[in-house]
Amino acid sequence: MLILIINSGSSSLKYQVRDTNDDSVLTEGLIERIGESEVTDHAQALDQVDQKLTRVLGERALDAVGHRVVHGGERFGEPVLINNEITRAIERLNPLAPLHNPANVLGIRAITKKWPKLPQVAVFDTAFHKTMPEHAWRYAIPDQLYRTYGIRRYGFHGTSHEFVSRHAAKLLGVGASDFNGIVAHLGNGASITAVSGGKSIDTSMGFTPLEGLVMGTRSGDIDPSILIFLAREGYSTDDLDQLLNRDSGLKGMAGNNDMRSTEEAAADGDEQAAIALAVASYRLAKYIGAYHVAVGGAQALVFTAGIGENSWQFRQSVVERLGALGISLDDAANRKKSNEPREISTEESAFPVLVIPTDEEAAIAEATAAVIGEQNNQ
Ligand code: ADP
């Protein structure tokens, strides 16, 4: 099937066309500064996409559109075929993802208007984590806050964690539903998931993508009393949002949100950069220890996304802290550059350490084709 994958942001539209028969990418692009340039809205952005598709695809027609939707709330645990009711349900989740879901809905409505007959599927970033048990998704705060505002842990990066778990199982030669492991998705945003029987049973991001690991610009876990303290010092809610989501993490500690630049700075003797890397790798190692317990003994530790796939230094500094688990890296295998799924641990390692490149667009295309396939069989 020919699938158009859409990642619609408030001022951007990222797209890709894939043929799921041979998993090829036919075209892709990114339209930015929607609303601030000659592209005044998402409908105009889509007109540009349409012109490009006409050039590239010629006579071939799209079979469906797959949308990356950030928040599926408590309702969506699977990709779904979009209709008006589903679009409204996604819109009702806007308060939980104010930066993302409204933009996703804009993308869905623009497509509905332009190509009303084209089936659309929503693939949710939270969906994979819907299997978390209640003891993992509850915060220890009054139940009323959950009932009134939906304050609980949801988890994100689900499409990537699910895709990477499946491919890790394949590399290990076990069925996807027999996979017990720990998946660390380390990009600008970073999260780690405990996978048991192929399902997410815990993950480090929570009510929003701020909880958990040290990220490019996000603090991850901190004592919430810091916010109360700063509010009393005169910080506004917007100041706190800016502080924790955009001015913290590697950037806050060492001045640069980019891992590669931070590693280069540390190698040049920048002590702030070195301590930032140590905080990030130590935090991650603690989560790995915790999730090893959560899954009852991992079959594998898996690294993915920009940092997980490319930074041998960061992988080394994390695994060095995990001696108690009995795992160790093969230095040559860890340093080797590759785009392939691979094992990087020694033969003596208690369980394998893997690098599995993630591909969220491929996962969205597969999920979309599966929903459309089921629909056609009914
Ligand atoms: P996003 O979350 O935006 O999709 P990516 O998954 O592309 O992010 O990851 C971006 C991060 O990966 C950046 O911090 C970047 O520095 C890091 N990265 C990419 N290549 C390397 C490399 N060779 N060495 C170290 N870090 C790298």
Boltz pocket constraint, residues with backbone or C-beta under 6 A from the ligand:
constraints:
  - pocket:
      binder: B
      contacts: [[A, 186], [A, 187], [A, 188], [A, 189], [A, 216], [A, 257], [A, 258], [A, 259], [A, 260], [A, 261], [A, 263], [A, 305], [A, 306], [A, 307], [A, 310], [A, 311], [A, 312]]
      max_distance: 6.0
